Amino acid sequence: SQQGEEDPQALSIQEGENATMNCSYKTSINNLQWYRQNSGRGLVHLILIRSNEREKHSGRLRVTLDTSKKSSSLLITASRAADTASYFCGEIQGAQKLVFGQGTRLTINP
Amino acid sequence: DTAVSQTPKYLVTQMGNDKSIKCEQNLGHDTMYWYKQDSKKFLKIMFSYNNKELIINETVPNRFSPKSPDKAHLNLHINSLELGDSAVYFCASSQVFGKRQTGNTIYFGEGSWLTVV
């Protein structure tokens, strides 16, 4: 299997600014999922975008998908200190395997 | 109630020992997983079970043996531990992933920090 990549690997911004993270994936997907991991915790599902969707919103989160470039982006608007975490995109490879990249470590500075 | 619980949370052990990590989910899911997260935060799937049947077995040394006594439990036994086994191991579950399933969310446990010394 091949893992995708998140970019940047680390991002540090001021509270209130927007944070954008990008993800490139390897296979032809049915859907792509974004997860958050707080320090010392497990991953928590944030949002899923299907291959026939180009953009999806959930609260302050906005996800885009470009299947021609095999890339996705996660935008967090009006960032808060509580958004400090690592963010992972996951692609389903084959029928039953969710594969993650290395993640982007986001730090929100007060 | 914790949806996916795994024990122990921290485990420090010597090389060569055998250890187990237990996982239980109370979500009624059919599919369970073990993931390994290394020091660089790469998260790699190790195993997947669907209703007690092994469906994914990545290139994992055979020192790692998953056991699923029922669909709510998936334990991970590791023999002859090596330094390189030090990592965080995550148990997870979901409803069945199948060819027609396109939107199943995976629920993760809090992780088990394994340190081999």
Contacts between the chains, C-beta under 8 A, distances in Angstrom:
chain1	res1	chain2	res2	distance
A	1	B	45	8.0
A	1	B	58	7.2
A	3	B	42	7.0
A	3	B	44	7.5
A	30	B	102	4.4
A	31	B	102	5.3
A	31	B	103	6.0
A	33	B	105	7.2
A	33	B	106	7.8
A	35	B	106	8.0
A	35	B	108	8.0
A	40	B	111	7.6
A	41	B	110	5.9
A	41	B	111	7.2
A	42	B	4	7.5
A	42	B	90	5.7
A	42	B	92	7.8
A	42	B	108	3.5
A	42	B	109	5.4
A	42	B	110	4.9
A	42	B	111	5.5
A	43	B	43	7.5
A	43	B	90	7.2
A	43	B	92	7.9
A	43	B	106	7.6
A	43	B	108	4.5
A	44	B	108	7.2
A	45	B	105	4.5
A	45	B	106	6.8
A	45	B	107	7.4
A	48	B	103	5.6
A	48	B	105	7.1
A	50	B	102	6.4
A	50	B	103	7.2
A	86	B	41	6.3
A	88	B	43	6.6
A	90	B	106	7.7
A	92	B	97	7.2
A	92	B	102	8.0
A	95	B	97	6.2
A	95	B	98	5.9
A	95	B	99	4.8
A	95	B	101	7.8
A	96	B	31	7.3
A	96	B	48	6.1
A	96	B	50	7.5
A	96	B	55	5.9
A	96	B	56	6.2
A	96	B	97	3.8
A	96	B	98	7.0
A	97	B	45	5.8
A	97	B	48	6.9
A	97	B	56	5.6
A	97	B	97	7.7
A	98	B	45	7.1
A	98	B	97	7.7
A	98	B	106	5.7
A	99	B	45	6.7
A	100	B	42	7.8
A	100	B	43	4.3
A	100	B	44	7.9
A	101	B	42	7.8
A	102	B	40	6.5
A	102	B	41	5.5
A	102	B	42	5.3
A	103	B	41	5.2
A	103	B	43	7.5
A	105	B	41	7.5
